[in-house]
């Protein structure tokens, strides 16, 4: 109970406070929890003074009070300094991630990389930067209670700025992909049109070749009939020569038809891939 505290108890607490603040065994940690016992003790001492702990003389009370006030100021200053040092350390950690995440949309370093590298390579580079940006945000959430308001505001603004620049890149990347897709579709459509045109051309060639084949076959039948009813050996010999020529033409036309049919089937196979 506060009202049971004697001036000897209060002096002991003040000496304990002095020891914690100034002893080499005092506060050496880097987290806010390290200072909680100090501030808890200062609150307790303040409460003792507020509850008017009795001292033998007014001068002794005033001396104790001034000693406490000096220690309290020293504690706040050291705590502030430690907090600033700790905040600086956290800023180094976060700034490393932000440095790796940085990309300026108005720089040429990556903005034009699609011109010099493959789109996939550029994408992977920016995905890596995105991971660093995410890590910076995670560190800010983790260490914000250890950082000064100025440092937190600075980091928050940098994260916001870099994220906006990343958004610009991904917008460009999507536009690039869309352009590539449109080019691909146009080339695909052009290729399909060429294949279909070639197919139609080959079908027309096939139709003409088949008609020519039928004409040659009709011509061959006529020759065969003429040879069978030939009235002279001389005519028969000449007709047989014409028949040989007709057979050669028929063989050539059949070979052409087979070749054209192969082209048509090849064109059909290509169309199936679209």
C-alpha positions as MATLAB code, in Angstrom:
seq = 'XXXXXXXXXXXXXXXXXXXXXXXXXXXXXXXXXXXXXXXXXXXXXXXXXXXXXXXXXXXXXXXXXXXXXXXXXXXXXXXXXXXXXXXXXXXXXXXXXXXXXXXXXXXXXXXXXXXXXXXXXXXXXXXXXXXXXXXXXXXXXXXXXXXXXXXXXXXXXXXXXXXXXXXXXXXXXXXXXXXXXXXXXXXXXXXXXXXXXXXXXXXXXXXXXXXXXXXXXXXXXXXXXXXXXXXXXXXXXXXXXXXXXXXXXXXXXXXXXXXXXXXXXXXXXXXXXX';
ca = [
       0.000    0.000    0.000;
       1.327    3.512   -0.908;
       0.524    4.957    2.515;
       2.635    2.265    4.183;
       5.747    3.376    2.250;
       8.441    5.011    4.409;
      10.990    7.557    3.265;
      13.604    4.783    3.553;
      11.550    2.683    1.108;
      11.214    5.645   -1.233;
      14.946    6.395   -1.135;
      15.625    2.758   -1.893;
      13.344    2.944   -4.936;
      15.135    6.084   -6.129;
      18.495    4.333   -5.753;
      17.083    1.364   -7.677;
      15.935    3.728  -10.413;
      19.394    5.304  -10.547;
      20.974    1.857  -10.787;
      18.704    0.770  -13.622;
      19.287    3.935  -15.583;
      23.027    4.373  -15.142;
      24.491    1.018  -14.139;
      26.321   -1.015  -16.770;
      23.834   -3.705  -15.773;
      20.974   -1.391  -16.584;
      18.847   -1.125  -19.687;
      20.769   -2.489  -22.643;
      17.988   -4.016  -24.713;
      16.526   -2.688  -27.931;
      12.824   -3.234  -27.370;
      10.243   -1.107  -25.638;
       9.657   -3.857  -23.066;
      13.187   -3.276  -21.716;
      12.126    0.140  -20.457;
       8.794   -0.881  -18.948;
      10.247   -1.726  -15.491;
      11.907    1.719  -15.391;
       8.730    3.608  -16.229;
       6.680    1.408  -13.913;
       9.094    2.216  -11.096;
       8.942    5.945  -11.896;
       5.134    5.813  -11.717;
       5.384    4.096   -8.357;
       7.826    6.682   -7.019;
       5.630    9.518   -8.325;
       2.667    7.941   -6.540;
       4.672    7.775   -3.308;
       5.449   11.491   -3.535;
       1.826   12.273   -4.374;
       0.803   10.316   -1.289;
       3.158   12.548    0.699;
       5.581   10.013    2.110;
       7.033   11.579    5.275;
      10.694   12.664    5.406;
      12.499   13.775    8.593;
      12.940   17.260    7.117;
      11.584   19.310    4.224;
      15.092   19.644    2.769;
      15.530   15.875    2.649;
      12.189   15.516    0.878;
      13.128   18.256   -1.594;
      16.505   16.628   -2.234;
      14.842   13.258   -2.868;
      12.306   14.908   -5.149;
      14.953   16.740   -7.193;
      17.009   13.555   -7.462;
      13.950   11.720   -8.753;
      13.101   14.502  -11.241;
      16.646   14.460  -12.597;
      16.569   10.669  -12.960;
      13.162   10.813  -14.624;
      14.419   13.359  -17.162;
      17.487   11.237  -17.782;
      15.346    8.129  -18.257;
      13.098    9.868  -20.764;
      16.093   11.222  -22.672;
      17.851    7.862  -22.775;
      14.639    6.110  -23.717;
      14.063    8.659  -26.482;
      17.628    8.182  -27.703;
      17.331    4.404  -27.576;
      14.008    4.612  -29.417;
      15.589    6.783  -32.086;
      18.531    4.377  -32.447;
      16.169    1.433  -32.635;
      14.039    3.255  -35.189;
      17.159    4.010  -37.237;
      18.058    0.323  -37.204;
      14.583   -0.680  -38.345;
      14.766    1.942  -41.083;
      17.970    0.350  -42.368;
      16.179   -3.003  -42.616;
      13.139   -1.589  -44.352;
      15.088    0.729  -46.638;
      17.076   -2.234  -47.934;
      13.847   -3.893  -49.061;
      12.555   -0.631  -50.506;
      15.815   -0.118  -52.370;
      15.444   -3.557  -53.955;
      11.792   -2.849  -54.724;
      12.409    0.561  -56.249;
      11.479    1.209  -59.860;
      10.813    4.594  -61.371;
       8.322    4.504  -64.211;
      10.170    7.392  -65.843;
      13.545    5.644  -65.805;
      14.641    3.605  -68.776;
      16.278    0.861  -66.721;
      13.260   -1.429  -66.720;
      10.649    0.669  -68.445;
      12.109   -0.223  -71.839;
      13.411   -3.660  -70.913;
      10.703   -5.322  -72.963;
      12.557   -3.876  -75.954;
      15.842   -5.463  -74.922;
      14.854   -8.624  -73.072;
      12.041  -11.109  -73.236;
       8.787  -10.090  -71.617;
       9.033  -13.080  -69.282;
      12.444  -11.946  -68.008;
      11.105   -8.451  -67.358;
       8.070   -9.891  -65.601;
      10.227  -12.018  -63.294;
      12.411   -9.013  -62.392;
       9.370   -6.986  -61.387;
       7.852   -9.918  -59.499;
      11.070  -10.021  -57.469;
      10.770   -6.300  -56.772;
       7.178   -6.892  -55.732;
       8.338   -9.452  -53.173;
      10.766   -6.901  -51.702;
       7.972   -4.320  -51.548;
       5.731   -6.811  -49.769;
       8.529   -7.611  -47.303;
       8.982   -3.895  -46.574;
       5.293   -3.664  -45.710;
       5.553   -6.705  -43.456;
       8.540   -5.213  -41.626;
       6.689   -1.926  -41.133;
       3.759   -3.787  -39.572;
       6.099   -5.833  -37.403;
       8.304   -2.985  -36.170;
       5.992    0.037  -36.238;
       5.809    0.104  -32.424;
       9.626    0.450  -32.384;
       9.785    3.306  -34.881;
       9.346    7.056  -34.583;
       6.316    8.702  -36.140;
       8.557   10.448  -38.672;
      10.158    7.169  -39.755;
       6.799    5.400  -40.036;
       5.371    8.233  -42.124;
       8.453    8.231  -44.348;
       8.302    4.475  -44.919;
       4.576    4.558  -45.564;
       4.983    7.259  -48.212;
       7.846    5.399  -49.898;
       5.858    2.177  -49.991;
       2.910    4.054  -51.460;
       5.104    5.724  -54.101;
       6.860    2.513  -55.128;
       3.584    0.591  -55.240;
       2.165    3.236  -57.589;
       5.220    2.876  -59.823;
       4.830   -0.910  -59.814;
       1.193   -0.456  -60.812;
       2.354    1.650  -63.768;
       4.714   -1.128  -64.848;
       2.069   -3.842  -64.607;
      -0.303   -1.619  -66.540;
       2.326   -1.332  -69.273;
       2.962   -5.037  -69.116;
      -0.734   -5.821  -69.560;
      -0.879   -3.434  -72.516;
       2.167   -5.148  -73.992;
       0.568   -8.569  -73.517;
      -2.677   -7.360  -75.046;
      -0.774   -5.938  -78.027;
       1.080   -9.216  -78.413;
      -2.205  -11.117  -78.212;
      -3.762   -8.910  -80.871;
      -0.697   -9.366  -83.093;
      -0.831  -13.111  -82.540;
      -4.524  -13.269  -83.363;
      -4.004  -11.146  -86.476;
      -1.141  -13.349  -87.644;
      -3.213  -16.439  -86.872;
      -6.152  -15.057  -88.855;
      -3.849  -14.143  -91.741;
      -2.286  -17.595  -91.659;
      -5.721  -19.230  -91.627;
      -6.795  -17.103  -94.575;
      -3.662  -18.091  -96.491;
      -4.207  -21.773  -95.729;
      -7.866  -21.556  -96.730;
      -6.905  -19.726  -99.928;
      -4.290  -22.386 -100.693;
      -6.837  -25.100  -99.963;
      -9.310  -23.528 -102.361;
      -6.568  -23.163 -104.961;
      -5.541  -26.808 -104.527;
      -9.152  -27.979 -104.697;
      -9.530  -26.086 -107.958;
      -6.310  -27.649 -109.243;
      -7.596  -31.060 -108.172;
     -10.897  -30.489 -109.986;
      -9.085  -29.485 -113.171;
      -6.645  -32.403 -112.873;
      -9.503  -34.876 -112.405;
     -11.275  -33.423 -115.457;
      -8.049  -33.695 -117.459;
      -7.659  -37.271 -116.276;
     -11.177  -38.153 -117.476;
     -10.477  -36.535 -120.854;
      -7.274  -38.505 -121.237;
      -9.036  -41.701 -120.243;
     -11.762  -41.000 -122.811;
      -9.054  -40.310 -125.377;
      -7.371  -43.573 -124.453;
     -10.625  -45.512 -124.922;
     -11.083  -43.922 -128.329;
      -7.541  -44.919 -129.312;
      -8.094  -48.449 -128.068;
     -11.248  -48.695 -130.180;
      -9.455  -47.256 -133.200;
      -6.604  -49.700 -132.812;
      -9.061  -52.594 -132.546;
     -10.781  -51.539 -135.794;
      -7.699  -50.285 -137.644;
      -7.869  -50.909 -141.429;
      -4.094  -50.689 -141.916;
      -0.915  -51.631 -140.094;
       0.490  -48.150 -140.613;
      -2.470  -46.511 -138.860;
      -2.400  -49.121 -136.094;
       1.288  -48.382 -135.414;
       0.645  -44.661 -135.225;
      -2.414  -45.147 -132.957;
      -0.436  -47.353 -130.594;
       2.166  -44.552 -130.316;
      -0.646  -42.137 -129.480;
      -1.895  -44.629 -126.911;
       1.513  -44.764 -125.231;
       1.521  -40.962 -125.023;
      -1.985  -41.000 -123.519;
      -0.917  -43.554 -120.905;
       2.081  -41.414 -119.988;
      -0.137  -38.351 -119.634;
      -2.604  -40.323 -117.514;
       0.236  -41.488 -115.234;
       1.531  -37.914 -114.927;
      -1.946  -36.582 -114.137;
      -2.548  -39.298 -111.528;
       0.773  -38.455 -109.909;
      -0.218  -34.766 -109.874;
      -3.597  -35.650 -108.355;
      -1.892  -37.650 -105.604;
       0.444  -34.737 -104.895;
      -2.422  -32.210 -104.841;
      -4.468  -34.447 -102.525;
      -1.474  -34.517 -100.170;
      -1.362  -30.708 -100.181;
      -5.066  -30.566  -99.437;
      -4.742  -32.976  -96.510;
      -1.767  -31.009  -95.193;
      -3.824  -27.807  -95.352;
      -6.697  -29.468  -93.510;
      -4.288  -30.614  -90.780;
      -3.021  -27.067  -90.377;
      -6.541  -25.701  -90.042;
      -7.248  -28.229  -87.291;
      -4.463  -26.652  -85.191;
      -6.249  -23.276  -84.996;
];
